[in-house]
Amino acid sequence: MKMIDTGKEPMIETYRWICGDRLCDTIFCYKSKPENQTVCNLWSVSKLSDFHDARLAEATKKINAIFDRLEKANKKAKRDKERKLSFIEFQSRLLLVWAGYGVVGPDDDFKTIKKALSLRS
């Protein structure tokens, strides 16, 4: 089945991050409209331009290949296979982390929050 380009972007889930423990040994991400966590993968382009030339296109290809190798190695290792290689943003700078999911946050749907907090109607 071929996708029809309607000109509208698909809805993308966005996330925020928190330290999962007091020492911040674990990073957890939760759904959130304001985003400061991104699953790793850089956009590539179909056509070179002044703002994304051949050098940047080649660097993007190499960086994405590194990310792919890290993800594959993580899945083979006896580590948390559910975590995802991600960028988190703090003070306008990016940090590369392994991010876990499953934490409930204020932007989750009511049913999810109600269950997580054991709320009664």
C-alpha positions as CSV (number, residue, x, y, z in Angstrom):
1,M,0.0,0.0,0.0
2,K,1.4,3.4,-1.0
3,M,1.2,6.3,1.4
4,I,-0.5,9.4,0.1
5,D,1.3,12.6,0.9
6,T,-1.4,14.9,2.3
7,G,1.0,17.6,3.2
8,K,0.2,17.0,6.9
9,E,2.9,15.6,9.2
10,P,2.0,12.5,11.2
11,M,1.4,12.9,14.9
12,I,4.7,12.4,16.6
13,E,4.9,11.4,20.3
14,T,7.2,13.7,22.2
15,Y,8.9,13.1,25.5
16,R,10.5,14.8,28.5
17,W,13.2,13.2,30.7
18,I,13.7,12.7,34.4
19,C,16.4,11.1,36.6
20,G,15.1,7.7,37.6
21,D,16.8,7.7,41.0
22,R,18.6,10.0,43.4
23,L,22.0,9.4,41.8
24,C,20.6,9.8,38.3
25,D,22.0,6.4,37.2
26,T,18.9,5.9,35.1
27,I,17.0,8.2,32.8
28,F,13.3,7.8,32.3
29,C,11.3,9.4,29.6
30,Y,7.5,10.2,29.6
31,K,5.1,11.6,27.1
32,S,5.0,15.3,27.1
33,K,3.9,18.1,24.7
34,P,7.0,20.2,25.5
35,E,9.8,17.9,24.4
36,N,13.4,17.7,25.5
37,Q,14.1,14.1,24.6
38,T,14.6,12.7,21.1
39,V,15.2,9.1,20.0
40,C,18.5,9.1,18.1
41,N,18.5,9.3,14.4
42,L,19.4,12.3,12.3
43,W,17.3,13.4,9.3
44,S,18.9,12.7,6.0
45,V,18.1,14.6,2.8
46,S,17.1,13.5,-0.7
47,K,18.8,16.5,-2.3
48,L,22.0,18.4,-1.3
49,S,21.8,22.1,-0.7
50,D,23.8,25.1,0.6
51,F,22.6,24.4,4.2
52,H,23.1,20.6,3.9
53,D,26.0,19.9,1.6
54,A,27.9,16.7,0.7
55,R,30.1,16.8,3.9
56,L,27.1,17.1,6.2
57,A,25.2,14.4,4.3
58,E,28.2,12.1,4.7
59,A,28.6,12.9,8.4
60,T,24.9,12.3,8.9
61,K,25.2,8.9,7.2
62,K,28.2,7.9,9.4
63,I,26.6,9.2,12.7
64,N,23.4,7.2,11.9
65,A,25.5,4.1,11.2
66,I,27.1,4.5,14.6
67,F,23.7,4.8,16.3
68,D,22.5,1.7,14.5
69,R,25.6,-0.3,15.7
70,L,25.0,0.9,19.3
71,E,21.3,-0.1,19.2
72,K,22.2,-3.5,17.8
73,A,24.9,-4.1,20.4
74,N,22.5,-3.1,23.1
75,K,19.9,-5.6,22.0
76,K,22.5,-8.4,21.9
77,A,23.9,-7.5,25.4
78,K,22.2,-8.6,28.6
79,R,21.1,-5.1,29.3
80,D,17.7,-3.5,29.2
81,K,16.6,-4.3,25.7
82,E,13.7,-1.8,25.9
83,R,15.9,1.2,26.4
84,K,16.5,3.5,23.4
85,L,19.5,5.5,22.4
86,S,18.4,9.1,22.8
87,F,19.4,12.7,23.0
88,I,18.2,14.7,26.0
89,E,18.4,18.4,26.1
90,F,19.5,20.5,29.0
91,Q,20.3,24.2,28.8
92,S,20.2,24.1,25.0
93,R,22.9,21.3,24.8
94,L,22.4,17.7,23.9
95,L,23.6,14.6,25.8
96,L,23.5,11.1,24.4
97,V,21.8,8.6,26.9
98,W,20.1,5.3,27.1
99,A,16.5,6.2,27.9
100,G,13.9,3.9,29.5
101,Y,10.2,4.3,29.1
102,G,7.0,3.3,31.0
103,V,6.9,6.2,33.4
104,V,3.6,8.0,33.6
105,G,3.6,11.8,33.4
106,P,1.1,14.7,33.4
107,D,0.6,14.6,29.6
108,D,-0.5,10.9,29.6
109,D,-4.2,10.3,29.0
110,F,-6.6,10.4,32.0
111,K,-7.1,6.6,32.0
112,T,-3.4,5.9,32.3
113,I,-2.9,8.5,35.0
114,K,-6.0,7.3,36.9
115,K,-4.6,3.7,36.9
116,A,-1.0,4.7,37.9
117,L,-2.2,6.9,40.8
118,S,-5.0,4.5,41.8
119,L,-7.5,7.4,41.6
120,R,-11.2,6.8,42.3
121,S,-13.9,8.5,40.3
